[in-house]
Amino acid sequence: MSETFLPVFTAPESDAVVHGREASSTPASLIDFDSVSAGFCTVLHMHQPSIPCGKDGTVISNLQYMFEHPEVQDAHNAGPFLDCYGRMGDIIPRLIRQGHNPRVSLDYSGTLLWGLQQMHATNNGVFDKLKRIANDPQYIPHVEWLGTFWAHAVAGSVPVPDIEMQIVSWKHHFASIFGAEAMQRVKGFSPPEMQLPNQPDTLYELVRSLNKHGYKYMLVQEHTIETIPADADDQATHIRTPHLPHVLVAQNSAGEEERIVVLVKTQGSDTKLVGQMQPYYEAKTLSCMEVGGVSIPPLVTQIADGENGGVMMNEFPSAFDRAWEDIRDNKAYVGINGSEYLRYIFSKGVSMTDLPLCQAKGQAKLWAYVGKIGKEKVPDTESHESVDGSKTTEGATTVSEQKGAATGLLGYVSGMIWGNSDEPTGTDSAQQDTQTPDIIDDGGGRKTGSNQSSAIYSRHGLDSGLSADECREAVTQAIKALSESDHEFHMEGASWTNERSWVNGYQNVTGPMHELSAKFHSRVSEFNAEHGDATLEKDERYQMAMLYVMLLQCSCFRYWGQGDWPNYARELFRRGVLVLEKPFGTPIDVVGFSAAGGQVTES
């Protein structure tokens, strides 16, 4: 494979795949759920960043760099890492041959997949192994692939316009390697670092994009979410039932809402837990729980790096084997993948309205403060009887106008204000019938009203009639005030590595990251204004610029402090700026440059 190889970020022929068209068939579960008391879901996260350290400065995988530079720190792990990336392609078939019914979920970053493609001659047949368990019908029920951001970006600090780009790019790239059918089976999303934004507009865009592109659930870290208080005097608390699915409510500063089912990852980021199959042993302490009048098994969900640390490298395979050997004689506690679990509980009659609601941690404080601002801006509003006997708010002459006014400040559930839980505010009639029992097949409850949440935000005065612009102003004001008065409040989001910040101390990376993104989208707007319906998808300058924009957002450049890694980011920024100096549609004309990211000196 030549140095000019670029990952497939755009492919018009696979649009149906990217937008979430269902697979032609759903694999049979092979689990006797009537005998199950509890389940566990084991997720292995795999990642290597791309860095500008190859021959002549080309962008290569950090894994390739480790192989080529045995003198660097941790280079001795290159071989074991590579083995870890492919070994499930050996382990799963072997366990099935032995009569077991194993389960594993896999989360591979786009940069890792690209790096393994670049290393095609030295990757030890990793893709042959992975393609087999991704596409062979006898293995499909046992292995679930999860989507993620292409460049392992941290969601809370990604420029909002790039969130969808990261999601879609991973889907196109995955489909180009494993095929459209395999992509259609990807229904779960694994955010890098388990980082969940709590800034309202960022979180909303994340959930909106996931819903738009066919995802049915997302993994979240237990400590990144909180309950949604139903009473003005209540405080948000830690969720009480982490082994049950929740519904994450994402509300932006203009009052729009999206929801998605989340499976809650318990425990921290300790690879020793997954490496020793702790999720299985935790599941053995649980029993069925009642949800919506239906008895269902709880699910212990955990994720860990699939290659990092001695336990994962050396002890995990034997611990994995022992767990499945134990399960063969005890059908009450079994491995279950996320989509498989959700299909089952919804087929039993559980609905989204039966699941507990949650929000991003810290949002309860924000909404309470926003509600306070709303009440101050719009004092008690006089009501009058209308001709048809309904009450009207002063200044609004029809029921629909009243509803439109309420939508302005987070009035996302019509039952909250208008006593009609069947009609979500701000949602046209064509969208109202989106809540179905089977989220895996039918798309889940996006923008749905429900009795369950009818009182969630009414205590904050969200029926105060503020306009959308006033809403945004109130949210901005609330964030500023809380950031100054409450040392525990922030809008950076939370992750499984809460001891570190992905923003503080890294302005030398985040500043250029946002600058390059703005330049990129400015060029896109410029091209669209000039060329109308013409497509950019095959334009090399566009694809190369997109590569640099996304690479710069990788979390690795903000993980190890100052030094080589932020320097790599600065070099990627420099190259991206140079590519964007000329408009899209202009041929690339460079000296010593390759599409894989060589020394950029455009002539």
N, C-alpha and C positions, 0 to 999 in steps of 0.2 A: 504494500500500500504506500503510495507516494506521500511526500510531505504536503502536497496540495489538497489532501483529503479534508473535507469539512463535514461535520455531523449534519444530518438531515434535520433541519429545523422547520422547514416548510414543505408541504406536499399537497397541492390542491386535490389530487386524486384520493387522498385519505381524509378529507374533511369530515365525512360521516363517522369515521373512527374517532377523530378528535372531539366531535360533539357528542360522543357517547352512544352511538348506535349499539343496540344490544348484540351480543354474540349469537350466532345461529343456533347454538344449543347451550344449555346450562348443565354442567357436569353433575351427575348424581352424587349425593353426599356420602353414601356408604356408611353412615353412622346410624345406629339404632337409638334415636333420640329419646324414645320412651324409657330407656334404661339409664339415661344420663342424669346424674345429680349436679354436676358442675363441669365446666370445660376450661381449657386454657388455650391461649393464642400466643405462639412464639414468633416474634418478628425479628429478622436479622437485617440490620442496616449496613450497607456496604458503600464506601466512598473513598475516592482519591481525587485530589484537586489537580487542575492543569496549571502548569507554571511555565514561564518563558525561559527555559533552561536547557533546551535541546541544542543540537548542532546548529550553529549559525543563529542561535537565539530562537529557534522554533518553539512553539508551545507544545509541550509534551506532558504526559502524565507524571505526577510525582513518583508513581511506582516505577516507571521507566527510568527516571532519574536515579532512583535508589539502586536499580540494577547496574546502571552505567557508572555509578560513583560509589564503589564499595567503601570508600573512606568516610562517607558522611554518616552522621548519627542515625542509628536505627536501620542502616542499609542492610544489615543482616536479616531483617524481617521481610525483605522483599519477596523471597521465595515462599515463606509461610503465608504471607498476605495473598499471593497469587493462588496458592493452593486453596485458601479459604474462599476465594471468589468463585471457584468452580466445584467445590467438594459436595455441595448439596445435590449436584447432578449425578454423583456417585452414591451418596448416602440414601437418598429417597428410593431409587430403584432397588437397591440392595434390601432395604427394610421391607419393601413390598414383596419381593421375591421370598422373603422369610416369613411371609404371612401376616405382617403388621399393617396397620392403617395409619401411617404417619401424617403429620401436618406441619407445614412451615410456611410463613409469609416472608417474602423477599422484597427489599427496598434497595435498589441500586441507583446511585446518582447518575445523571447524564454525563458528567465529566469522567466518571469511572468507566462507563460504557464506551465513551469516545476513546479514552486512553487504552482500553483493552483492544479496541479496533486498530489503533495506531500500532500496537504491539503484536499484530496478527501473527508474525513469525515466531514470537517468543512467549505467547500467552498460554502455552500448554493445553490448547484445545478447550479453553474455558467456554467459548460460545457454543461449541458442539454439545457440551454437557448441559449448559443452561437452556439451549433451544430444545433439547430433548424433554426436559421436565416442563417446559413452557407450552409445548405443542403436542406431545404424544398423549393420546386419549387416556392411556392407562395411568398417567402421572398427573394429569390436569386436576383431578379432584383433590390431590394432596398438596399442591403448591399454589399459593395465591401470590401474584405479583402486585405490588403497591406502587402507585405513582408518587412523584415528588417534584420538587423544583429541579430544573435541569442542572444548574450550577451549584447546588447545595447552598442556596441563598437563605439568609435568616429573614423570615417573613416580616418581622416587625420593623426592619430597617430597609427593606426593598422599596424603591420608589413605586408608588401605587400603580403607575401605568405599566410597570414591568411585571407585576404579579401574574397577570394572565399570560404574558409572553413566556415566563419561566415554566408555567404549567403546560402550555400548548407545545412548547419546544420539546419537553421531555416526552410527550405523547407521540409526536411525530418521529422522534429519534428512536424510541422504543419500537414503534411499529415498523420502522425501516429495518430493524435487526430481527425482530421476532415474528413479524407479520401482523396483518390486520386483525385476524381472529384472536390472537393473543392479547392485542391491545384492547379489543372489545370486552375482554374478561377483566380488565383492570377497573375495579370499582372503589377501591379504598385509596386514601391519600395519606402519606406519611410526611409531615413537615420536617425539614432538616432541624436538627437539635431539639426536636419536639417544641419548637418555639411558636407560641401563639400570640399574635398581636392583640393588644387591648385598646389601641387607638381606634376609635369607632370606624373611621373611613377605611383604614387599612384592613381591619378584620372583615368589614362588609365586603370589600373588593375580593378578598381571599375566598370567602364563602360563596359569593356571587359567581366567581370564576369557576370554582369547583362544581357548583350546580350546573352552570352553563355547559361545561364540558364533560358531563356524564358521571361525575363521581357521586357515590351514594353515601359514603361515610368518610370520616377523618379520624386519625388517631390523635389524642391529646394527652398531655401529661397531667396527672392527677392534680398537681399543685398549680396549674395554670388556669384553672377554672374555679368558679364559685357559684353558689346558689343564687337564684333570683328572688329576693324577698317579696312576699306578697302583701306586706303590711308596712305602713309608714314607720312604725316603731321597730321593725325588725332590721337586723344587720345581715349582710351576706355572710355565709359561712362556708366552710369546707364541705364539699359534696359528701353525702351520707352513704351513698350506695355506689361506690366506684366500680363494682363488678357488674353493673347493669348499664346498658346503653343510655345515653342522654341525648337531648336535642340542644345543640348550641344555637343561641339566638344572637344574630349579628345585626346591629342597628347602626346606621350611619348618622351623620350629623344633620342630614336633611329629612330624616324620618322614614327612610326606606329600610326594609328588613329582608334578610335572608336567613334561612335555617338549614342546618344539616345535622344528621345523626353523627354522634361521636362515640367511639369506643375509648374508654379511659385507661391509659397506661398507668399502672400502679408502680410504686417504688421509684428509686432514683435512676441514675445512669450507670449503675454498677454492673459491669459485664459479668461479674462473678455470679450474679443471680440467674441470668439466662444461661450462662455457661454451665451451671450445675442444675439446670432445669427446675429452678425454684418455682416457676409458674405452675408446673404440674403438682408439686407438693403443696402449694398454697390452695390449689383447686380442691385437693383432697380434704380440706378443712371446711368446705362449703356445701350447701345443699340448695335445692330448688327454692325459688322465691316467687311470690305472686305479683304479677304486673297486669293491671287491667282485668283482674279476675282470671288470669291465665297463669298456670304454674310453669315457669321456665327455668332452665339451668343458668346460674350466673356464669360469667366469663372472666377469667383472670387474663389480662392482656399485658404483655411486657415486650419491650423492644430493647435491643442492645447492639452495639457495633459487632458485626459478625466476624471481624478479623483482629480487633485490637486486644492486646493483653494475653498473657500466658494461659489464662483459663480458657478463653475462647479459642485460642490457637490449638491448645493441647488437650484440654479436658472435656470440651464440649462434645466432640463426637461420641465418646464412650458414655457420657451422661445422657445424651440424646438416645442412644441405643437402649440403655437401661430403662429409661422411662417407657419406651414403647414395648419393651419386653414385659414390664409390670402391667401395662394397660391391657395387654392381650388376655390377661386373666381377671381383669376388673373393668367391666364396661361402664361403670358408673362415673368414671372420671376420664375424659378423653380430650384429645387435641381437636380443636375446631378453628377453622379460618374465619376471618371476619365476615365476609360476604355470605358464607355458608351458615353462620350463626344467625345473621339478620334475616336471611331467607326463611330459616326455620321458625323463628319467633313470630314473624309477621304472618307466616302461613297458619300459625296456631290461633290467630285472631288478635294479637297485640297490634295496636296502632300507634302512630307517632304521638297522638294526644295522651297516650297512657305513659309515655316515657317522661322522666323528670327533666326539667329545663335547667340549663346552666348558661352562664355568660363568662366572658374573659375576666380573669381576676383583676380587680380594681375598678371595674365598670360600675359597680353599685354606688361607689362614692361619687363617681362622675355624674351619673344620672340623677342622684339625689340633689347634687349642687345645681345641675341644669334645671331641675324642676323648681328649685328655690328661685332661680333667676326668672323663670317663666312666670311664676306667681307674682313676683315683684313688677315685672313688665306689664302684665295684664291682670289687674285686680279683678275681684268678683264681677262677673259679667251678668247683666240683667237678662232674664229670660221672659218670653211672652208665649202665649198660646197662638199657634198658627191656625189657619182656617180649617185644616184637617184634624186639629186637636193635638198635634205634636208640639213640643216645645221648640222654639227657635231662639238662637243666640242673637243678641242685638247686632245688627249689621249683616246678618246672614238670612236670606229670605227663603231658602229651601233646605230640606233635609240634606240633599247632596252637597250644598254649599257648606253646611255645618260640618259634614264629614271631611270635606276638603280642607277646611280651616284646621280641624283637629289633626289631620295628617302631618301638619307642619312640624310638630315637636314630638317625634317618636310615638305618634299615636297609631301604632301599627296593628292593633287588634281592635276591630270595630266593637266587639262585645265589651271592651274595656270602657268605652265612652257611650256607645249608642245602644247597648243591650242587645246586639245582634251578632252573635258569635259566628254566624255562617257567612258573613260578608266582610272579608278583610279590607281595611281601608287602603287606598292607594293601589289597588289591584283590580284590573278589569275582569269582566265576567269570564273571559276565556281562560284566565289563569286561576280561577277560584277552585276548580276541581282538581287540584294537584296533589291533595293529600290522599294517599291510598294505603291500604294495609301492607302492600309489598313494595317497599322502597327499592329493592334490588331490581325489580322489573319495571316499575312505573315512575320512578323519579323522585319520590319522597315529598315532603311537605314544604316546598318552597313558598314563602310569602303566604303562609296559612294562618288564619285566625283559629283560636280554640278556646273553649271555656277554661282550660287549664291555666291559661295565662291572662285571663280577663282582667285581673286586678293588679298585674305586675307593676305597671308604670302609672296607673291612675293616681297613686298616692303622691307622685311627684308633680302633680299639676300639669300633666301633659295634655290636658284638654283645654289649655289656656288660649288656643287660637293664634299662636305665633306663626309667622310665615316661615318658609323654608330658609330664607336668608337670615331671619332672626334666630332660627334654630342653630344654624352654623355659628353665628356670632355668640350665642349662649354657650355652645360647647367649647369654643375657643376660649372664652372668658373663664369658664369653669376649670379648664385644664390649667390655665395660667395661675388662677387663684389657688387651686389645690396644690400645684407644684411648689408654690411659694410658702404655703402654710402647713403642709403635711409632708414630713420627710419620708414617709413610707409610700407616698403616692408618686407614680410615674406612668408614662405612656410608652415605655420600651417593650412591654409585653413580658412574658415569662417563659422559661424553658427548663429542660432538665439540668441545665448548668447555671443555676441562678446566682452562683457565687461570682459570676463574671458578667460584665456588660458588653453588649455587641456595639455600643455607641461611644460611651465615655472612654476617652483616651485614644480613640481611633478616628478623630476628625480628619486626619491626614489620609484616611481611606474613604470614609463616608462622604466627605465633601466632594472629591473627584468622582465618586460613584454616582452621586446625584447630578453632578455637572455633565458627565458623559451621557447619562440617561436623557437629560433635557436636550442636549445637542442632537441625540439620535431621533427623538420624537419630533423635534423641530424639522429635521430633514425629511421625516416621513410626511409631515403635514405639507411641507413645501412641494414634495413630489406629487402628493394627492391633489393639491390645488392646481398643479400644472398639467397633470396627465389624466385626471379623472379616474376612470375605471381601470386603467392600466395596472398590472400587478407587479409587485416588487419581489415576489417570492423567488424568482430565479436570478435576481440581480446579485452579482457577486459582492459588490460594495455593501449592499444592504445586509447580506448574510454575514459578511465579515464584521461589520459594525455591530450587529446583533450579538455575535460571538463575544466581542470584547465587552460589550455592555453587561452581558450575563456573567462572564468569567469574573469580572471585577466585583461582583456581588457575592462571591463565594465566602462562606464563613471563615475559612482557613486563614484568610489574610487578616483576621481580627481575633485570632485565638491565642497565639503564642507571644503576644506583646510586640514591641518594636524590634526591627532588625530585618532579616532577609524577607520575611513574608510581606510586610507592608511595602518593602521595596519592589517585590514582584508586582504588587498591585499598582504601584506608580508606573511601572513599565507598561503594563497592560493598558492603563489609562492613556499614556503617551501615544501608544499605537492606535488606540481607538479614536483619539482626537485627530490624528493624522488621516485616518481613513475617512473621517467625517468632514474634512476640510473641503472636499468636493461633493457635489450633489449626488444622490442616488441616480443610477442610470449612466453615470460617468465610468468608463472602463478603468479598472485598476491598472496603474502604470507605475511600477515600483522597481527599485534596484535592490537586489538581495532580499526579496520578500516572497513569502509563500502563503498560501491560504491557511496553512496551519499556524501561522503567526510568527513569521521570521522577523528579522531586523527591518523595520519599516523606514524607508528613506525614499519617499515618492519623488520621482523626477519630473 
